[in-house]
């Protein structure tokens, strides 16, 4: 596992340790994504230390896009056995899910402008993630909820390899829904995979908007 942090031009005016953000993200990955087997492909890259964690303290989408460009290019240039995937964590930006969902269009534009479409893709997670047609407190939304707004940078080749050895990849989504419905929201909360900083905790507790945005797929 590798990690780094960046202030991306307009960060917080004082030094803030990023350790908590990385630790919360790793804890979520281990307890929820891997622990509940929400993504059968996550454990391998985690145990091999091939996940790169980046914390951006940026407070604007524009600054996040700057970091995203750098991380996409770095991932494309780094051998997969060294860095297979990157998690870009944004604890101080895009805290509203509707704003975050709109921002994903800019994310896709960056991938295309860099000429990396078909090589890399970006999935997303958010503390307030909400599938279209669901209530904010529907436990199935938790499949795509992370402690902080997060962009998951993935290699297309790695996805193809993972799917090739998992003959029923199309059943992952349905299976995840069943697992979460069985455990219920109380079970999810018992995992303690939310943010452990005061600001992030407040963000996670904020109710999602009544206007349901389009559903986003799980990246990990």
VOBA-1610 file (N, C-alpha, C; in pm, whole numbers, padded with zeros to 5 digits, always signed):
BEGIN
Unk+00084-00119+00000Unk+00000+00000+00000Unk+00087+00124+00000Unk+00055+00221-00082Unk+00124+00349-00081Unk+00021+00458-00062Unk+00064+00568-00008Unk-00029+00679+00012Unk+00046+00810-00005Unk-00029+00914-00037Unk+00029+01047-00050Unk-00082+01147-00028Unk-00043+01270-00013Unk-00142+01375+00005Unk-00102+01494-00079Unk-00202+01574-00116Unk-00176+01693-00194Unk-00274+01801-00154Unk-00228+01924-00158Unk-00315+02035-00124Unk-00378+02098-00247Unk-00330+02064-00362Unk-00388+02104-00489Unk-00423+02253-00494Unk-00326+02338-00482Unk-00338+02482-00502Unk-00414+02556-00393Unk-00540+02520-00371Unk-00623+02594-00274Unk-00672+02501-00165Unk-00583+02458-00083Unk-00618+02365+00024Unk-00654+02441+00150Unk-00668+02368+00258Unk-00696+02431+00385Unk-00580+02521+00424Unk-00606+02632+00493Unk-00500+02729+00524Unk-00403+02683+00631Unk-00430+02570+00693Unk-00342+02520+00798Unk-00312+02373+00773Unk-00209+02324+00834Unk-00171+02184+00813Unk-00273+02091+00874Unk-00311+01992+00798Unk-00405+01891+00846Unk-00345+01754+00814Unk-00334+01669+00913Unk-00282+01536+00888Unk-00383+01457+00806Unk-00333+01385+00707Unk-00421+01306+00623Unk-00430+01161+00670Unk-00361+01127+00778Unk-00358+00989+00826Unk-00497+00934+00854Unk-00581+01015+00918Unk-00715+00969+00952Unk-00795+00932+00828Unk-00782+01013+00723Unk-00858+00988+00602Unk-00815+00858+00535Unk-00685+00833+00533Unk-00636+00708+00475Unk-00677+00589+00561Unk-00662+00603+00692Unk-00698+00495+00783Unk-00847+00461+00773Unk-00931+00563+00766Unk-01075+00540+00752Unk-01107+00467+00622Unk-01038+00506+00516Unk-01063+00444+00386Unk-01017+00299+00384Unk-00901+00272+00443Unk-00852+00135+00450Unk-00945+00050+00537Unk-00991+00105+00648Unk-01082+00034+00739Unk-01212-00001+00667Unk-01266+00094+00592Unk-01387+00070+00511Unk-01362-00041+00409Unk-01247-00035+00343Unk-01214-00135+00243Unk-01208-00275+00306Unk-01141-00284+00421Unk-01122-00414+00485Unk-01252-00467+00547Unk-01325-00380+00613Unk-01445-00423+00686Unk-01567-00441+00596Unk-01584-00352+00501Unk-01705-00355+00418Unk-01680-00417+00281Unk-01594-00356+00202Unk-01575-00402+00065Unk-01521-00545+00061Unk-01416-00571+00140Unk-01358-00705+00144Unk-01430-00792+00245Unk-01459-00738+00362Unk-01523-00816+00468Unk-01657-00872+00429Unk-01736-00794+00356Unk-01867-00841+00309Unk-01859-00900+00169Unk-01739-00900+00113Unk-01715-00950-00023Unk-01801-00875-00126Unk-01814-00742-00106Unk-01890-00662-00201Unk-01822-00655-00336Unk-01689-00671-00335Unk-01614-00680-00460Unk-01512-00792-00448Unk-01533-00903-00519Unk-01441-01019-00510Unk-01301-00988-00559Unk-01284-00875-00629Unk-01156-00843-00690Unk-01070-00754-00601Unk-01124-00704-00492Unk-01053-00605-00412Unk-00945-00666-00322Unk-00969-00786-00272Unk-00877-00844-00173Unk-00738-00865-00231Unk-00730-00912-00353Unk-00600-00943-00411Unk-00509-00821-00418Unk-00559-00709-00473Unk-00475-00590-00486Unk-00444-00530-00348Unk-00536-00550-00254Unk-00512-00498-00118Unk-00399-00573-00049Unk-00403-00705-00050Unk-00301-00783+00020Unk-00165-00771-00049Unk-00165-00741-00177Unk-00038-00724-00250Unk+00017-00582-00237Unk-00056-00494-00171Unk-00010-00357-00154Unk-00010-00278-00283Unk-00102-00310-00374Unk-00105-00245-00504Unk-00208-00133-00514Unk-00263-00091-00400Unk-00356+00021-00399Unk-00283+00145-00352Unk-00292+00251-00431Unk-00229+00379-00396Unk-00337+00472-00342Unk-00318+00525-00222Unk-00415+00614-00159Unk-00366+00758-00170Unk-00451+00843-00223Unk-00419+00985-00236Unk-00526+01065-00165Unk-00486+01153-00077Unk-00580+01242-00009Unk-00560+01383-00062Unk-00663+01440-00121Unk-00659+01578-00166Unk-00734+01664-00065Unk-00670+01766-00013Unk-00734+01859+00078Unk-00796+01977+00003Unk-00809+01962-00127Unk-00870+02066-00210Unk-01013+02092-00165Unk-01058+02215-00187Unk-01193+02252-00149Unk-01279+02289-00269Unk-01224+02277-00389Unk-01301+02306-00510Unk-01286+02192-00610Unk-01388+02173-00692Unk-01382+02069-00794Unk-01270+02092-00893Unk-01243+02217-00924Unk-01136+02250-01018Unk-01001+02199-00969Unk-00976+02217-00839Unk-00849+02170-00783Unk-00843+02018-00777Unk-00957+01956-00752Unk-00961+01809-00752Unk-00929+01756-00891Unk-00981+01821-00994Unk-00953+01777-01131Unk-00805+01785-01163Unk-00738+01885-01105Unk-00593+01897-01125Unk-00521+01776-01067Unk-00561+01736-00947Unk-00503+01619-00884Unk-00538+01493-00964Unk-00660+01486-01009Unk-00705+01370-01087Unk-00619+01352-01212Unk-00592+01460-01282Unk-00508+01452-01403Unk-00372+01392-01369Unk-00313+01441-01261Unk-00181+01392-01221Unk-00185+01244-01185Unk-00289+01203-01113Unk-00297+01064-01069Unk-00331+00969-01182Unk-00412+01012-01276Unk-00441+00928-01393Unk-00314+00904-01474Unk-00238+01009-01496Unk-00114+00996-01572Unk-00012+00911-01497Unk-00006+00928-01367Unk+00088+00848-01287Unk+00051+00701-01289Unk-00079+00671-01280Unk-00124+00532-01282Unk-00094+00468-01417Unk-00116+00544-01523Unk-00092+00491-01657Unk+00056+00459-01680Unk+00143+00533-01613Unk+00288+00516-01633Unk+00350+00414-01538Unk+00276+00376-01434Unk+00330+00286-01332Unk+00291+00141-01362Unk+00384+00047-01354Unk+00351-00094-01378Unk+00240-00140-01283Unk+00150-00222-01334Unk+00036-00269-01255Unk+00080-00347-01132Unk+00192-00418-01142Unk+00237-00496-01027Unk+00286-00407-00913Unk+00314-00281-00944Unk+00354-00185-00842Unk+00234-00106-00791Unk+00153-00059-00884Unk+00033+00018-00851Unk-00078-00022-00947Unk-00169-00103-00898Unk-00276-00151-00986Unk-00393-00053-00992Unk-00415+00018-00883Unk-00532+00105-00876Unk-00507+00218-00777Unk-00585+00324-00789Unk-00568+00441-00702Unk-00702+00484-00644Unk-00702+00517-00516Unk-00820+00575-00451Unk-00787+00719-00416Unk-00860+00812-00478Unk-00843+00954-00453Unk-00953+01001-00359Unk-00914+01033-00236Unk-01008+01068-00130Unk-01014+01221-00115Unk-01137+01274-00108Unk-01157+01420-00106Unk-01243+01459+00014Unk-01186+01468+00133Unk-01266+01490+00253Unk-01326+01629+00267Unk-01277+01727+00190Unk-01324+01864+00208Unk-01389+01922+00083Unk-01431+01838-00007Unk-01486+01888-00133Unk-01603+01801-00178Unk-01698+01863-00251Unk-01809+01790-00311Unk-01886+01707-00208Unk-01919+01770-00097Unk-01985+01699+00011Unk-02132+01671-00018Unk-02192+01748-00106Unk-02330+01721-00147Unk-02330+01620-00261Unk-02411+01514-00248Unk-02405+01407-00347Unk-02449+01452-00485Unk-02548+01539-00494Unk-02592+01586-00625Unk-02480+01664-00695Unk-02408+01747-00620Unk-02293+01817-00678Unk-02186+01718-00722Unk-02161+01619-00639Unk-02062+01516-00670Unk-02103+01440-00796Unk-02230+01406-00806Unk-02279+01331-00921Unk-02263+01412-01050Unk-02291+01542-01042Unk-02272+01629-01159Unk-02124+01639-01196Unk-02039+01641-01095Unk-01894+01653-01113Unk-01836+01536-01191Unk-01902+01420-01184Unk-01849+01302-01251Unk-01843+01319-01403Unk-01926+01408-01457Unk-01916+01437-01600Unk-01783+01502-01633Unk-01737+01592-01548Unk-01605+01655-01567Unk-01494+01552-01553Unk-01513+01457-01464Unk-01415+01350-01445Unk-01399+01270-01574Unk-01510+01234-01635Unk-01506+01158-01760Unk-01439+01240-01871Unk-01463+01371-01872Unk-01401+01457-01973Unk-01250+01454-01959Unk-01200+01454-01836Unk-01055+01451-01813Unk-00994+01322-01866Unk-01060+01211-01842Unk-01010+01082-01892Unk-00998+01085-02044Unk-01099+01140-02110Unk-01097+01146-02257Unk-00993+01243-02309Unk-00982+01360-02248Unk-00885+01460-02292Unk-00742+01407-02280Unk-00717+01327-02177Unk-00583+01269-02159Unk-00558+01151-02252Unk-00659+01112-02328Unk-00642+00999-02419Unk-00636+00865-02349Unk-00696+00857-02230Unk-00687+00734-02150Unk-00816+00653-02150Unk-00916+00698-02226Unk-01039+00619-02237Unk-01006+00485-02300Unk-01054+00378-02241Unk-01022+00244-02288Unk-00901+00186-02218Unk-00826+00270-02150Unk-00710+00226-02071Unk-00740+00235-01922Unk-00795+00349-01881Unk-00833+00370-01742Unk-00980+00414-01735Unk-01042+00389-01623Unk-01176+00440-01597Unk-01184+00484-01452Unk-01285+00564-01422Unk-01300+00616-01286Unk-01438+00579-01233Unk-01441+00509-01121Unk-01564+00479-01050Unk-01573+00574-00931Unk-01685+00572-00861Unk-01703+00671-00755Unk-01777+00616-00634Unk-01746+00676-00519Unk-01813+00643-00392Unk-01840+00773-00319Unk-01946+00775-00238Unk-01981+00897-00166Unk-02058+00861-00039Unk-02037+00934+00070Unk-02107+00902+00195Unk-02259+00912+00185Unk-02309+00992+00089Unk-02452+01010+00073Unk-02504+00941-00054Unk-02428+00848-00108Unk-02469+00784-00233Unk-02613+00733-00224Unk-02687+00754-00333Unk-02826+00712-00336Unk-02864+00666-00476Unk-02905+00540-00487Unk-02955+00490-00615Unk-03085+00560-00650Unk-03107+00585-00778Unk-03234+00642-00823Unk-03349+00552-00780Unk-03454+00613-00727Unk-03572+00537-00688Unk-03566+00479-00549Unk-03460+00508-00473Unk-03450+00457-00336Unk-03461+00572-00237Unk-03493+00538-00112Unk-03490+00636-00004Unk-03347+00653+00045Unk-03319+00766+00105Unk-03183+00794+00152Unk-03136+00691+00255Unk-03229+00637+00333Unk-03191+00541+00438Unk-03202+00396+00393Unk-03216+00374+00262Unk-03220+00237+00209Unk-03079+00177+00221Unk-03067+00066+00290Unk-02936+00008+00317Unk-02863-00033+00190Unk-02934-00059+00081Unk-02865-00101-00042Unk-02778+00011-00099Unk-02805+00136-00062Unk-02720+00246-00107Unk-02578+00233-00052Unk-02563+00157+00054Unk-02432+00146+00120Unk-02329+00072+00035Unk-02372+00003-00069Unk-02275-00063-00157Unk-02179+00039-00218Unk-02226+00162-00234Unk-02145+00266-00298Unk-02113+00381-00203Unk-02125+00354-00073Unk-02093+00458+00025Unk-01955+00433+00086Unk-01875+00538+00087Unk-01742+00536+00148Unk-01738+00644+00255Unk-01637+00645+00341Unk-01632+00746+00445Unk-01629+00890+00393Unk-01565+00909+00276Unk-01551+01042+00217Unk-01574+01033+00066Unk-01606+01145+00000Unk-01613+01141-00147Unk-01484+01084-00203Unk-01497+00985-00288Unk-01379+00911-00335Unk-01392+00877-00482Unk-01283+00895-00555Unk-01275+00852-00694Unk-01182+00731-00701Unk-01227+00629-00769Unk-01151+00504-00781Unk-01098+00493-00923Unk-00968+00504-00939Unk-00904+00496-01070Unk-00865+00352-01098Unk-00920+00296-01206Unk-00899+00155-01237Unk-00841+00136-01376Unk-00769+00025-01391Unk-00717-00015-01522Unk-00820-00105-01591Unk-00850-00075-01715Unk-00943-00158-01791Unk-00891-00301-01802Unk-00761-00316-01820Unk-00702-00450-01835Unk-00719-00532-01708Unk-00706-00467-01594Unk-00723-00538-01467Unk-00867-00581-01447Unk-00959-00497-01489Unk-01101-00533-01480Unk-01130-00654-01568Unk-01077-00652-01689Unk-01100-00764-01782Unk-01044-00893-01726Unk-00925-00887-01667Unk-00865-01008-01610Unk-00947-01061-01493Unk-00992-00970-01409Unk-01070-01010-01293Unk-01201-01075-01333Unk-01267-01016-01430Unk-01396-01069-01476Unk-01377-01206-01542Unk-01265-01224-01611Unk-01242-01350-01683Unk-01230-01469-01588Unk-01186-01443-01464Unk-01171-01554-01368Unk-01288-01562-01271Unk-01386-01476-01291Unk-01506-01479-01208Unk-01624-01500-01301Unk-01663-01625-01324Unk-01760-01659-01428Unk-01898-01596-01412Unk-01933-01552-01293Unk-02066-01494-01273Unk-02057-01351-01221Unk-01973-01272-01287Unk-01953-01135-01243Unk-02081-01053-01244Unk-02171-01087-01336Unk-02296-01011-01347Unk-02387-01031-01228Unk-02359-01130-01144Unk-02444-01155-01028Unk-02396-01081-00903Unk-02282-01012-00911Unk-02227-00944-00794Unk-02324-00840-00739Unk-02381-00761-00826Unk-02471-00654-00782Unk-02590-00711-00705Unk-02655-00811-00763Unk-02771-00870-00697Unk-02733-00933-00563Unk-02620-01000-00560Unk-02575-01064-00436Unk-02548-00960-00329Unk-02487-00846-00369Unk-02459-00740-00272Unk-02587-00683-00213Unk-02689-00667-00297Unk-02816-00616-00248Unk-02875-00709-00142Unk-02865-00838-00168Unk-02918-00937-00075Unk-02842-00935+00057Unk-02710-00923+00051Unk-02628-00921+00172Unk-02665-00801+00259Unk-02677-00685+00198Unk-02707-00565+00274Unk-02849-00566+00329Unk-02942-00613+00250Unk-03079-00620+00299Unk-03091-00714+00418Unk-03013-00821+00415Unk-03016-00917+00526Unk-02957-00858+00653Unk-02848-00782+00641Unk-02783-00725+00759Unk-02857-00601+00810Unk-02924-00528+00720Unk-02998-00410+00761Unk-02907-00293+00795Unk-02967-00175+00811Unk-02887-00056+00840Unk-02816-00067+00974Unk-02880-00130+01072Unk-02815-00147+01202Unk-02687-00228+01189Unk-02690-00332+01106Unk-02571-00413+01084Unk-02462-00336+01014Unk-02502-00254+00917Unk-02404-00172+00846Unk-02337-00073+00941Unk-02417-00005+01022Unk-02362+00092+01115Unk-02269+00026+01216Unk-02297-00097+01250Unk-02214-00170+01347Unk-02073-00195+01292Unk-02057-00190+01161Unk-01924-00208+01102Unk-01831-00091+01134Unk-01891+00025+01166Unk-01814+00144+01201Unk-01719+00184+01088Unk-01774+00193+00967Unk-01690+00226+00852Unk-01714+00368+00802Unk-01768+00453+00890Unk-01787+00592+00855Unk-01663+00675+00885Unk-01672+00806+00863Unk-01558+00894+00889Unk-01535+00911+01038Unk-01411+00931+01076Unk-01378+00951+01216Unk-01322+01090+01243Unk-01341+01180+01147Unk-01311+01321+01172Unk-01443+01393+01184Unk-01446+01501+01260Unk-01572+01569+01291Unk-01643+01619+01166Unk-01568+01682+01073Unk-01631+01735+00953Unk-01691+01627+00867Unk-01616+01517+00849Unk-01667+01408+00767Unk-01787+01341+00829Unk-01786+01331+00963Unk-01898+01270+01032Unk-02024+01351+01012Unk-02010+01484+01014Unk-02126+01569+00990Unk-02178+01552+00848Unk-02085+01538+00753Unk-02125+01521+00615Unk-02201+01391+00596Unk-02152+01284+00656Unk-02214+01154+00639Unk-02353+01152+00700Unk-02375+01234+00800Unk-02503+01235+00868Unk-02607+01318+00795Unk-02563+01401+00700Unk-02656+01487+00628Unk-02746+01404+00537Unk-02873+01428+00541Unk-02967+01352+00458Unk-02948+01387+00312Unk-02961+01286+00225Unk-02949+01310+00082Unk-03072+01383+00031Unk-03057+01447-00084Unk-03168+01522-00142Unk-03280+01429-00184Unk-03402+01484-00189Unk-03517+01406-00235Unk-03512+01379-00384Unk-03435+01463-00458Unk-03422+01444-00601Unk-03320+01334-00624Unk-03365+01217-00665Unk-03275+01103-00679Unk-03189+01115-00803Unk-03056+01115-00789Unk-02967+01121-00904Unk-02953+00985-00970Unk-02889+00980-01088Unk-02868+00851-01153Unk-02780+00763-01068Unk-02801+00632-01077Unk-02720+00536-01002Unk-02582+00529-01063Unk-02482+00510-00977Unk-02345+00490-01021Unk-02300+00350-00982Unk-02213+00291-01062Unk-02169+00154-01037Unk-02061+00147-00932Unk-02049+00035-00869Unk-01944+00012-00771Unk-01812-00014-00842Unk-01706+00055-00797Unk-01577+00041-00864Unk-01494-00071-00807Unk-01481-00081-00677Unk-01395-00182-00619Unk-01454-00321-00632
//
